[in-house]
Amino acid sequence: MPSAKDPVCGMVVDTMKPAAKGTYDGETVYFCSSGCQKVYEARRKGK
Ligand SMILES: [Zn+2]
């Protein structure tokens, strides 16, 4: 199955039906949950 790694928790995410995803700098990032997406976005905003 097409998969990607959640950059926050390291979980493997099915890219066909991710719980959450976002595009950052033109790159799509997949997450296991919207909670991980929030953490990722908070980290991007922080230093
Ligand atoms: Zn996660």
mmCIF file of the protein (N, C-alpha, C, O) and its ligand, coordinates in Angstrom:
data_MODEL
# 
_entry.id   MODEL 
# 
loop_
_entity.id 
_entity.type 
_entity.pdbx_number_of_molecules 
1 polymer     1 
2 non-polymer 1 
# 
_entity_poly.entity_id                      1 
_entity_poly.type                           'polypeptide(L)' 
_entity_poly.nstd_linkage                   no 
_entity_poly.nstd_monomer                   no 
_entity_poly.pdbx_seq_one_letter_code       MPSAKDPVCGMVVDTMKPAAKGTYDGETVYFCSSGCQKVYEARRKGK 
_entity_poly.pdbx_seq_one_letter_code_can   MPSAKDPVCGMVVDTMKPAAKGTYDGETVYFCSSGCQKVYEARRKGK 
_entity_poly.pdbx_strand_id                 A 
# 
loop_
_entity_poly_seq.entity_id 
_entity_poly_seq.num 
_entity_poly_seq.mon_id 
_entity_poly_seq.hetero 
1 1  MET n 
1 2  PRO n 
1 3  SER n 
1 4  ALA n 
1 5  LYS n 
1 6  ASP n 
1 7  PRO n 
1 8  VAL n 
1 9  CYS n 
1 10 GLY n 
1 11 MET n 
1 12 VAL n 
1 13 VAL n 
1 14 ASP n 
1 15 THR n 
1 16 MET n 
1 17 LYS n 
1 18 PRO n 
1 19 ALA n 
1 20 ALA n 
1 21 LYS n 
1 22 GLY n 
1 23 THR n 
1 24 TYR n 
1 25 ASP n 
1 26 GLY n 
1 27 GLU n 
1 28 THR n 
1 29 VAL n 
1 30 TYR n 
1 31 PHE n 
1 32 CYS n 
1 33 SER n 
1 34 SER n 
1 35 GLY n 
1 36 CYS n 
1 37 GLN n 
1 38 LYS n 
1 39 VAL n 
1 40 TYR n 
1 41 GLU n 
1 42 ALA n 
1 43 ARG n 
1 44 ARG n 
1 45 LYS n 
1 46 GLY n 
1 47 LYS n 
# 
loop_
_struct_asym.id 
_struct_asym.entity_id 
A 1 
B 2 
# 
loop_
_chem_comp.id 
_chem_comp.type 
_chem_comp.mon_nstd_flag 
ALA 'L-peptide linking' y 
ARG 'L-peptide linking' y 
ASP 'L-peptide linking' y 
CYS 'L-peptide linking' y 
GLN 'L-peptide linking' y 
GLU 'L-peptide linking' y 
GLY 'peptide linking'   y 
LYS 'L-peptide linking' y 
MET 'L-peptide linking' y 
PHE 'L-peptide linking' y 
PRO 'L-peptide linking' y 
SER 'L-peptide linking' y 
THR 'L-peptide linking' y 
TYR 'L-peptide linking' y 
VAL 'L-peptide linking' y 
ZN  non-polymer         . 
# 
_pdbx_entity_nonpoly.entity_id   2 
_pdbx_entity_nonpoly.name        ? 
_pdbx_entity_nonpoly.comp_id     ZN 
# 
_pdbx_nonpoly_scheme.asym_id         B 
_pdbx_nonpoly_scheme.entity_id       2 
_pdbx_nonpoly_scheme.mon_id          ZN 
_pdbx_nonpoly_scheme.ndb_seq_num     1 
_pdbx_nonpoly_scheme.pdb_seq_num     101 
_pdbx_nonpoly_scheme.auth_seq_num    101 
_pdbx_nonpoly_scheme.pdb_mon_id      ZN 
_pdbx_nonpoly_scheme.auth_mon_id     ZN 
_pdbx_nonpoly_scheme.pdb_strand_id   A 
_pdbx_nonpoly_scheme.pdb_ins_code    . 
# 
loop_
_atom_site.group_PDB 
_atom_site.id 
_atom_site.type_symbol 
_atom_site.label_atom_id 
_atom_site.label_alt_id 
_atom_site.label_comp_id 
_atom_site.label_asym_id 
_atom_site.label_entity_id 
_atom_site.label_seq_id 
_atom_site.pdbx_PDB_ins_code 
_atom_site.Cartn_x 
_atom_site.Cartn_y 
_atom_site.Cartn_z 
_atom_site.occupancy 
_atom_site.B_iso_or_equiv 
_atom_site.pdbx_formal_charge 
_atom_site.auth_seq_id 
_atom_site.auth_comp_id 
_atom_site.auth_asym_id 
_atom_site.auth_atom_id 
_atom_site.pdbx_PDB_model_num 
ATOM   1   N  N  . MET A 1 1  ? 0.850  -1.194 0.000  1.00 0.00 ? 1   MET A N  1 
ATOM   2   C  CA . MET A 1 1  ? 0.000  0.000  0.000  1.00 0.00 ? 1   MET A CA 1 
ATOM   3   C  C  . MET A 1 1  ? 0.879  1.235  0.000  1.00 0.00 ? 1   MET A C  1 
ATOM   4   O  O  . MET A 1 1  ? 1.980  1.220  0.551  1.00 0.00 ? 1   MET A O  1 
ATOM   5   N  N  . PRO A 1 2  ? 0.399  2.299  -0.613 1.00 0.00 ? 2   PRO A N  1 
ATOM   6   C  CA . PRO A 1 2  ? 1.175  3.537  -0.555 1.00 0.00 ? 2   PRO A CA 1 
ATOM   7   C  C  . PRO A 1 2  ? 1.184  4.061  0.872  1.00 0.00 ? 2   PRO A C  1 
ATOM   8   O  O  . PRO A 1 2  ? 0.137  4.214  1.502  1.00 0.00 ? 2   PRO A O  1 
ATOM   9   N  N  . SER A 1 3  ? 2.346  4.323  1.353  1.00 0.00 ? 3   SER A N  1 
ATOM   10  C  CA . SER A 1 3  ? 2.430  4.758  2.741  1.00 0.00 ? 3   SER A CA 1 
ATOM   11  C  C  . SER A 1 3  ? 3.480  5.846  2.901  1.00 0.00 ? 3   SER A C  1 
ATOM   12  O  O  . SER A 1 3  ? 4.360  6.030  2.060  1.00 0.00 ? 3   SER A O  1 
ATOM   13  N  N  . ALA A 1 4  ? 3.355  6.545  3.995  1.00 0.00 ? 4   ALA A N  1 
ATOM   14  C  CA . ALA A 1 4  ? 4.317  7.586  4.343  1.00 0.00 ? 4   ALA A CA 1 
ATOM   15  C  C  . ALA A 1 4  ? 4.497  7.539  5.848  1.00 0.00 ? 4   ALA A C  1 
ATOM   16  O  O  . ALA A 1 4  ? 3.678  6.984  6.581  1.00 0.00 ? 4   ALA A O  1 
ATOM   17  N  N  . LYS A 1 5  ? 5.580  8.131  6.280  1.00 0.00 ? 5   LYS A N  1 
ATOM   18  C  CA . LYS A 1 5  ? 5.868  8.114  7.707  1.00 0.00 ? 5   LYS A CA 1 
ATOM   19  C  C  . LYS A 1 5  ? 5.414  9.419  8.357  1.00 0.00 ? 5   LYS A C  1 
ATOM   20  O  O  . LYS A 1 5  ? 5.730  10.515 7.894  1.00 0.00 ? 5   LYS A O  1 
ATOM   21  N  N  . ASP A 1 6  ? 4.674  9.264  9.427  1.00 0.00 ? 6   ASP A N  1 
ATOM   22  C  CA . ASP A 1 6  ? 4.278  10.422 10.221 1.00 0.00 ? 6   ASP A CA 1 
ATOM   23  C  C  . ASP A 1 6  ? 5.553  11.016 10.836 1.00 0.00 ? 6   ASP A C  1 
ATOM   24  O  O  . ASP A 1 6  ? 6.230  10.345 11.614 1.00 0.00 ? 6   ASP A O  1 
ATOM   25  N  N  . PRO A 1 7  ? 5.887  12.273 10.491 1.00 0.00 ? 7   PRO A N  1 
ATOM   26  C  CA . PRO A 1 7  ? 7.151  12.850 10.980 1.00 0.00 ? 7   PRO A CA 1 
ATOM   27  C  C  . PRO A 1 7  ? 7.141  13.141 12.475 1.00 0.00 ? 7   PRO A C  1 
ATOM   28  O  O  . PRO A 1 7  ? 8.194  13.372 13.070 1.00 0.00 ? 7   PRO A O  1 
ATOM   29  N  N  . VAL A 1 8  ? 5.963  13.132 13.080 1.00 0.00 ? 8   VAL A N  1 
ATOM   30  C  CA . VAL A 1 8  ? 5.873  13.456 14.502 1.00 0.00 ? 8   VAL A CA 1 
ATOM   31  C  C  . VAL A 1 8  ? 6.115  12.220 15.358 1.00 0.00 ? 8   VAL A C  1 
ATOM   32  O  O  . VAL A 1 8  ? 6.979  12.233 16.234 1.00 0.00 ? 8   VAL A O  1 
ATOM   33  N  N  . CYS A 1 9  ? 5.363  11.157 15.112 1.00 0.00 ? 9   CYS A N  1 
ATOM   34  C  CA . CYS A 1 9  ? 5.459  9.974  15.974 1.00 0.00 ? 9   CYS A CA 1 
ATOM   35  C  C  . CYS A 1 9  ? 6.145  8.796  15.291 1.00 0.00 ? 9   CYS A C  1 
ATOM   36  O  O  . CYS A 1 9  ? 6.442  7.792  15.939 1.00 0.00 ? 9   CYS A O  1 
ATOM   37  N  N  . GLY A 1 10 ? 6.403  8.912  13.969 1.00 0.00 ? 10  GLY A N  1 
ATOM   38  C  CA . GLY A 1 10 ? 7.106  7.843  13.285 1.00 0.00 ? 10  GLY A CA 1 
ATOM   39  C  C  . GLY A 1 10 ? 6.222  6.711  12.804 1.00 0.00 ? 10  GLY A C  1 
ATOM   40  O  O  . GLY A 1 10 ? 6.720  5.732  12.250 1.00 0.00 ? 10  GLY A O  1 
ATOM   41  N  N  . MET A 1 11 ? 4.919  6.828  13.007 1.00 0.00 ? 11  MET A N  1 
ATOM   42  C  CA . MET A 1 11 ? 3.989  5.797  12.569 1.00 0.00 ? 11  MET A CA 1 
ATOM   43  C  C  . MET A 1 11 ? 3.872  5.786  11.049 1.00 0.00 ? 11  MET A C  1 
ATOM   44  O  O  . MET A 1 11 ? 3.986  6.832  10.409 1.00 0.00 ? 11  MET A O  1 
ATOM   45  N  N  . VAL A 1 12 ? 3.647  4.613  10.471 1.00 0.00 ? 12  VAL A N  1 
ATOM   46  C  CA . VAL A 1 12 ? 3.438  4.517  9.031  1.00 0.00 ? 12  VAL A CA 1 
ATOM   47  C  C  . VAL A 1 12 ? 1.962  4.800  8.742  1.00 0.00 ? 12  VAL A C  1 
ATOM   48  O  O  . VAL A 1 12 ? 1.069  4.202  9.344  1.00 0.00 ? 12  VAL A O  1 
ATOM   49  N  N  . VAL A 1 13 ? 1.727  5.723  7.809  1.00 0.00 ? 13  VAL A N  1 
ATOM   50  C  CA . VAL A 1 13 ? 0.370  6.164  7.498  1.00 0.00 ? 13  VAL A CA 1 
ATOM   51  C  C  . VAL A 1 13 ? 0.007  5.736  6.074  1.00 0.00 ? 13  VAL A C  1 
ATOM   52  O  O  . VAL A 1 13 ? 0.810  5.882  5.152  1.00 0.00 ? 13  VAL A O  1 
ATOM   53  N  N  . ASP A 1 14 ? -1.191 5.214  5.905  1.00 0.00 ? 14  ASP A N  1 
ATOM   54  C  CA . ASP A 1 14 ? -1.707 4.871  4.574  1.00 0.00 ? 14  ASP A CA 1 
ATOM   55  C  C  . ASP A 1 14 ? -2.066 6.168  3.854  1.00 0.00 ? 14  ASP A C  1 
ATOM   56  O  O  . ASP A 1 14 ? -2.974 6.883  4.278  1.00 0.00 ? 14  ASP A O  1 
ATOM   57  N  N  . THR A 1 15 ? -1.360 6.472  2.771  1.00 0.00 ? 15  THR A N  1 
ATOM   58  C  CA . THR A 1 15 ? -1.582 7.757  2.095  1.00 0.00 ? 15  THR A CA 1 
ATOM   59  C  C  . THR A 1 15 ? -2.884 7.801  1.302  1.00 0.00 ? 15  THR A C  1 
ATOM   60  O  O  . THR A 1 15 ? -3.311 8.872  0.873  1.00 0.00 ? 15  THR A O  1 
ATOM   61  N  N  . MET A 1 16 ? -3.517 6.650  1.106  1.00 0.00 ? 16  MET A N  1 
ATOM   62  C  CA . MET A 1 16 ? -4.800 6.637  0.412  1.00 0.00 ? 16  MET A CA 1 
ATOM   63  C  C  . MET A 1 16 ? -5.920 7.139  1.312  1.00 0.00 ? 16  MET A C  1 
ATOM   64  O  O  . MET A 1 16 ? -6.896 7.716  0.833  1.00 0.00 ? 16  MET A O  1 
ATOM   65  N  N  . LYS A 1 17 ? -5.781 6.924  2.596  1.00 0.00 ? 17  LYS A N  1 
ATOM   66  C  CA . LYS A 1 17 ? -6.803 7.407  3.540  1.00 0.00 ? 17  LYS A CA 1 
ATOM   67  C  C  . LYS A 1 17 ? -6.155 7.824  4.853  1.00 0.00 ? 17  LYS A C  1 
ATOM   68  O  O  . LYS A 1 17 ? -6.352 7.195  5.893  1.00 0.00 ? 17  LYS A O  1 
ATOM   69  N  N  . PRO A 1 18 ? -5.380 8.897  4.778  1.00 0.00 ? 18  PRO A N  1 
ATOM   70  C  CA . PRO A 1 18 ? -4.720 9.380  5.999  1.00 0.00 ? 18  PRO A CA 1 
ATOM   71  C  C  . PRO A 1 18 ? -5.713 10.033 6.953  1.00 0.00 ? 18  PRO A C  1 
ATOM   72  O  O  . PRO A 1 18 ? -6.711 10.613 6.526  1.00 0.00 ? 18  PRO A O  1 
ATOM   73  N  N  . ALA A 1 19 ? -5.433 9.934  8.218  1.00 0.00 ? 19  ALA A N  1 
ATOM   74  C  CA . ALA A 1 19 ? -6.289 10.598 9.211  1.00 0.00 ? 19  ALA A CA 1 
ATOM   75  C  C  . ALA A 1 19 ? -6.168 12.103 9.068  1.00 0.00 ? 19  ALA A C  1 
ATOM   76  O  O  . ALA A 1 19 ? -7.111 12.848 9.331  1.00 0.00 ? 19  ALA A O  1 
ATOM   77  N  N  . ALA A 1 20 ? -4.990 12.536 8.645  1.00 0.00 ? 20  ALA A N  1 
ATOM   78  C  CA . ALA A 1 20 ? -4.761 13.963 8.458  1.00 0.00 ? 20  ALA A CA 1 
ATOM   79  C  C  . ALA A 1 20 ? -3.591 14.143 7.512  1.00 0.00 ? 20  ALA A C  1 
ATOM   80  O  O  . ALA A 1 20 ? -2.676 13.321 7.467  1.00 0.00 ? 20  ALA A O  1 
ATOM   81  N  N  . LYS A 1 21 ? -3.634 15.238 6.750  1.00 0.00 ? 21  LYS A N  1 
ATOM   82  C  CA . LYS A 1 21 ? -2.497 15.563 5.889  1.00 0.00 ? 21  LYS A CA 1 
ATOM   83  C  C  . LYS A 1 21 ? -2.468 17.058 5.639  1.00 0.00 ? 21  LYS A C  1 
ATOM   84  O  O  . LYS A 1 21 ? -3.469 17.755 5.805  1.00 0.00 ? 21  LYS A O  1 
ATOM   85  N  N  . GLY A 1 22 ? -1.315 17.527 5.241  1.00 0.00 ? 22  GLY A N  1 
ATOM   86  C  CA . GLY A 1 22 ? -1.170 18.945 4.959  1.00 0.00 ? 22  GLY A CA 1 
ATOM   87  C  C  . GLY A 1 22 ? -0.056 19.147 3.956  1.00 0.00 ? 22  GLY A C  1 
ATOM   88  O  O  . GLY A 1 22 ? 0.790  18.272 3.769  1.00 0.00 ? 22  GLY A O  1 
ATOM   89  N  N  . THR A 1 23 ? -0.055 20.313 3.305  1.00 0.00 ? 23  THR A N  1 
ATOM   90  C  CA . THR A 1 23 ? 1.001  20.617 2.344  1.00 0.00 ? 23  THR A CA 1 
ATOM   91  C  C  . THR A 1 23 ? 1.864  21.735 2.911  1.00 0.00 ? 23  THR A C  1 
ATOM   92  O  O  . THR A 1 23 ? 1.374  22.808 3.262  1.00 0.00 ? 23  THR A O  1 
ATOM   93  N  N  . TYR A 1 24 ? 3.148  21.459 2.992  1.00 0.00 ? 24  TYR A N  1 
ATOM   94  C  CA . TYR A 1 24 ? 4.084  22.414 3.570  1.00 0.00 ? 24  TYR A CA 1 
ATOM   95  C  C  . TYR A 1 24 ? 5.237  22.610 2.588  1.00 0.00 ? 24  TYR A C  1 
ATOM   96  O  O  . TYR A 1 24 ? 5.934  21.661 2.229  1.00 0.00 ? 24  TYR A O  1 
ATOM   97  N  N  . ASP A 1 25 ? 5.421  23.851 2.165  1.00 0.00 ? 25  ASP A N  1 
ATOM   98  C  CA . ASP A 1 25 ? 6.469  24.145 1.174  1.00 0.00 ? 25  ASP A CA 1 
ATOM   99  C  C  . ASP A 1 25 ? 6.305  23.268 -0.062 1.00 0.00 ? 25  ASP A C  1 
ATOM   100 O  O  . ASP A 1 25 ? 7.293  22.807 -0.634 1.00 0.00 ? 25  ASP A O  1 
ATOM   101 N  N  . GLY A 1 26 ? 5.057  23.036 -0.475 1.00 0.00 ? 26  GLY A N  1 
ATOM   102 C  CA . GLY A 1 26 ? 4.802  22.279 -1.688 1.00 0.00 ? 26  GLY A CA 1 
ATOM   103 C  C  . GLY A 1 26 ? 4.904  20.775 -1.522 1.00 0.00 ? 26  GLY A C  1 
ATOM   104 O  O  . GLY A 1 26 ? 4.770  20.033 -2.495 1.00 0.00 ? 26  GLY A O  1 
ATOM   105 N  N  . GLU A 1 27 ? 5.138  20.320 -0.311 1.00 0.00 ? 27  GLU A N  1 
ATOM   106 C  CA . GLU A 1 27 ? 5.294  18.891 -0.068 1.00 0.00 ? 27  GLU A CA 1 
ATOM   107 C  C  . GLU A 1 27 ? 4.156  18.399 0.820  1.00 0.00 ? 27  GLU A C  1 
ATOM   108 O  O  . GLU A 1 27 ? 3.856  18.999 1.852  1.00 0.00 ? 27  GLU A O  1 
ATOM   109 N  N  . THR A 1 28 ? 3.520  17.292 0.403  1.00 0.00 ? 28  THR A N  1 
ATOM   110 C  CA . THR A 1 28 ? 2.422  16.761 1.196  1.00 0.00 ? 28  THR A CA 1 
ATOM   111 C  C  . THR A 1 28 ? 2.972  15.889 2.319  1.00 0.00 ? 28  THR A C  1 
ATOM   112 O  O  . THR A 1 28 ? 3.797  15.001 2.103  1.00 0.00 ? 28  THR A O  1 
ATOM   113 N  N  . VAL A 1 29 ? 2.493  16.170 3.509  1.00 0.00 ? 29  VAL A N  1 
ATOM   114 C  CA . VAL A 1 29 ? 2.926  15.414 4.684  1.00 0.00 ? 29  VAL A CA 1 
ATOM   115 C  C  . VAL A 1 29 ? 1.706  14.733 5.291  1.00 0.00 ? 29  VAL A C  1 
ATOM   116 O  O  . VAL A 1 29 ? 0.651  15.350 5.445  1.00 0.00 ? 29  VAL A O  1 
ATOM   117 N  N  . TYR A 1 30 ? 1.858  13.462 5.631  1.00 0.00 ? 30  TYR A N  1 
ATOM   118 C  CA . TYR A 1 30 ? 0.736  12.680 6.156  1.00 0.00 ? 30  TYR A CA 1 
ATOM   119 C  C  . TYR A 1 30 ? 0.923  12.415 7.641  1.00 0.00 ? 30  TYR A C  1 
ATOM   120 O  O  . TYR A 1 30 ? 2.036  12.254 8.141  1.00 0.00 ? 30  TYR A O  1 
ATOM   121 N  N  . PHE A 1 31 ? -0.226 12.377 8.330  1.00 0.00 ? 31  PHE A N  1 
ATOM   122 C  CA . PHE A 1 31 ? -0.182 12.183 9.779  1.00 0.00 ? 31  PHE A CA 1 
ATOM   123 C  C  . PHE A 1 31 ? -1.149 11.083 10.196 1.00 0.00 ? 31  PHE A C  1 
ATOM   124 O  O  . PHE A 1 31 ? -2.131 10.808 9.508  1.00 0.00 ? 31  PHE A O  1 
ATOM   125 N  N  . CYS A 1 32 ? -0.854 10.454 11.345 1.00 0.00 ? 32  CYS A N  1 
ATOM   126 C  CA . CYS A 1 32 ? -1.716 9.385  11.851 1.00 0.00 ? 32  CYS A CA 1 
ATOM   127 C  C  . CYS A 1 32 ? -2.958 9.975  12.494 1.00 0.00 ? 32  CYS A C  1 
ATOM   128 O  O  . CYS A 1 32 ? -3.961 9.282  12.660 1.00 0.00 ? 32  CYS A O  1 
ATOM   129 N  N  . SER A 1 33 ? -2.899 11.245 12.856 1.00 0.00 ? 33  SER A N  1 
ATOM   130 C  CA . SER A 1 33 ? -4.040 11.891 13.511 1.00 0.00 ? 33  SER A CA 1 
ATOM   131 C  C  . SER A 1 33 ? -3.921 13.406 13.369 1.00 0.00 ? 33  SER A C  1 
ATOM   132 O  O  . SER A 1 33 ? -2.850 13.934 13.072 1.00 0.00 ? 33  SER A O  1 
ATOM   133 N  N  . SER A 1 34 ? -5.034 14.090 13.585 1.00 0.00 ? 34  SER A N  1 
ATOM   134 C  CA . SER A 1 34 ? -4.993 15.550 13.507 1.00 0.00 ? 34  SER A CA 1 
ATOM   135 C  C  . SER A 1 34 ? -4.157 16.111 14.658 1.00 0.00 ? 34  SER A C  1 
ATOM   136 O  O  . SER A 1 34 ? -3.623 17.216 14.561 1.00 0.00 ? 34  SER A O  1 
ATOM   137 N  N  . GLY A 1 35 ? -4.047 15.354 15.734 1.00 0.00 ? 35  GLY A N  1 
ATOM   138 C  CA . GLY A 1 35 ? -3.215 15.790 16.851 1.00 0.00 ? 35  GLY A CA 1 
ATOM   139 C  C  . GLY A 1 35 ? -1.758 15.898 16.444 1.00 0.00 ? 35  GLY A C  1 
ATOM   140 O  O  . GLY A 1 35 ? -1.080 16.865 16.793 1.00 0.00 ? 35  GLY A O  1 
ATOM   141 N  N  . CYS A 1 36 ? -1.270 14.901 15.701 1.00 0.00 ? 36  CYS A N  1 
ATOM   142 C  CA . CYS A 1 36 ? 0.116  14.936 15.233 1.00 0.00 ? 36  CYS A CA 1 
ATOM   143 C  C  . CYS A 1 36 ? 0.312  16.082 14.255 1.00 0.00 ? 36  CYS A C  1 
ATOM   144 O  O  . CYS A 1 36 ? 1.367  16.716 14.243 1.00 0.00 ? 36  CYS A O  1 
ATOM   145 N  N  . GLN A 1 37 ? -0.695 16.351 13.436 1.00 0.00 ? 37  GLN A N  1 
ATOM   146 C  CA . GLN A 1 37 ? -0.593 17.471 12.500 1.00 0.00 ? 37  GLN A CA 1 
ATOM   147 C  C  . GLN A 1 37 ? -0.440 18.787 13.261 1.00 0.00 ? 37  GLN A C  1 
ATOM   148 O  O  . GLN A 1 37 ? 0.349  19.648 12.872 1.00 0.00 ? 37  GLN A O  1 
ATOM   149 N  N  . LYS A 1 38 ? -1.186 18.933 14.328 1.00 0.00 ? 38  LYS A N  1 
ATOM   150 C  CA . LYS A 1 38 ? -1.110 20.157 15.133 1.00 0.00 ? 38  LYS A CA 1 
ATOM   151 C  C  . LYS A 1 38 ? 0.288  20.307 15.742 1.00 0.00 ? 38  LYS A C  1 
ATOM   152 O  O  . LYS A 1 38 ? 0.851  21.401 15.768 1.00 0.00 ? 38  LYS A O  1 
ATOM   153 N  N  . VAL A 1 39 ? 0.829  19.206 16.224 1.00 0.00 ? 39  VAL A N  1 
ATOM   154 C  CA . VAL A 1 39 ? 2.178  19.243 16.797 1.00 0.00 ? 39  VAL A CA 1 
ATOM   155 C  C  . VAL A 1 39 ? 3.182  19.654 15.726 1.00 0.00 ? 39  VAL A C  1 
ATOM   156 O  O  . VAL A 1 39 ? 4.067  20.475 15.967 1.00 0.00 ? 39  VAL A O  1 
ATOM   157 N  N  . TYR A 1 40 ? 3.029  19.067 14.537 1.00 0.00 ? 40  TYR A N  1 
ATOM   158 C  CA . TYR A 1 40 ? 3.938  19.375 13.430 1.00 0.00 ? 40  TYR A CA 1 
ATOM   159 C  C  . TYR A 1 40 ? 3.871  20.857 13.067 1.00 0.00 ? 40  TYR A C  1 
ATOM   160 O  O  . TYR A 1 40 ? 4.900  21.505 12.879 1.00 0.00 ? 40  TYR A O  1 
ATOM   161 N  N  . GLU A 1 41 ? 2.654  21.384 12.970 1.00 0.00 ? 41  GLU A N  1 
ATOM   162 C  CA . GLU A 1 41 ? 2.486  22.789 12.610 1.00 0.00 ? 41  GLU A CA 1 
ATOM   163 C  C  . GLU A 1 41 ? 3.027  23.708 13.699 1.00 0.00 ? 41  GLU A C  1 
ATOM   164 O  O  . GLU A 1 41 ? 3.606  24.755 13.409 1.00 0.00 ? 41  GLU A O  1 
ATOM   165 N  N  . ALA A 1 42 ? 2.836  23.312 14.941 1.00 0.00 ? 42  ALA A N  1 
ATOM   166 C  CA . ALA A 1 42 ? 3.361  24.118 16.046 1.00 0.00 ? 42  ALA A CA 1 
ATOM   167 C  C  . ALA A 1 42 ? 4.879  24.150 15.997 1.00 0.00 ? 42  ALA A C  1 
ATOM   168 O  O  . ALA A 1 42 ? 5.495  25.182 16.261 1.00 0.00 ? 42  ALA A O  1 
ATOM   169 N  N  . ARG A 1 43 ? 5.485  23.002 15.654 1.00 0.00 ? 43  ARG A N  1 
ATOM   170 C  CA . ARG A 1 43 ? 6.950  22.938 15.549 1.00 0.00 ? 43  ARG A CA 1 
ATOM   171 C  C  . ARG A 1 43 ? 7.447  23.803 14.402 1.00 0.00 ? 43  ARG A C  1 
ATOM   172 O  O  . ARG A 1 43 ? 8.491  24.446 14.512 1.00 0.00 ? 43  ARG A O  1 
ATOM   173 N  N  . ARG A 1 44 ? 6.696  23.822 13.291 1.00 0.00 ? 44  ARG A N  1 
ATOM   174 C  CA . ARG A 1 44 ? 7.117  24.641 12.150 1.00 0.00 ? 44  ARG A CA 1 
ATOM   175 C  C  . ARG A 1 44 ? 7.078  26.119 12.491 1.00 0.00 ? 44  ARG A C  1 
ATOM   176 O  O  . ARG A 1 44 ? 7.932  26.892 12.056 1.00 0.00 ? 44  ARG A O  1 
ATOM   177 N  N  . LYS A 1 45 ? 6.080  26.504 13.273 1.00 0.00 ? 45  LYS A N  1 
ATOM   178 C  CA . LYS A 1 45 ? 5.943  27.912 13.623 1.00 0.00 ? 45  LYS A CA 1 
ATOM   179 C  C  . LYS A 1 45 ? 7.005  28.320 14.640 1.00 0.00 ? 45  LYS A C  1 
ATOM   180 O  O  . LYS A 1 45 ? 7.505  29.445 14.626 1.00 0.00 ? 45  LYS A O  1 
ATOM   181 N  N  . GLY A 1 46 ? 7.336  27.375 15.524 1.00 0.00 ? 46  GLY A N  1 
ATOM   182 C  CA . GLY A 1 46 ? 8.358  27.667 16.535 1.00 0.00 ? 46  GLY A CA 1 
ATOM   183 C  C  . GLY A 1 46 ? 9.735  27.673 15.920 1.00 0.00 ? 46  GLY A C  1 
ATOM   184 O  O  . GLY A 1 46 ? 9.883  27.471 14.715 1.00 0.00 ? 46  GLY A O  1 
ATOM   185 N  N  . LYS A 1 47 ? 10.713 27.897 16.713 1.00 0.00 ? 47  LYS A N  1 
ATOM   186 C  CA . LYS A 1 47 ? 12.068 27.932 16.164 1.00 0.00 ? 47  LYS A CA 1 
ATOM   187 C  C  . LYS A 1 47 ? 12.741 26.579 16.139 1.00 0.00 ? 47  LYS A C  1 
ATOM   188 O  O  . LYS A 1 47 ? 13.886 26.466 15.701 1.00 0.00 ? 47  LYS A O  1 
HETATM 189 ZN ZN . ZN  B 2 .  ? 1.355  10.443 14.588 1.00 0.00 2 101 ZN  A ZN 1 
# 
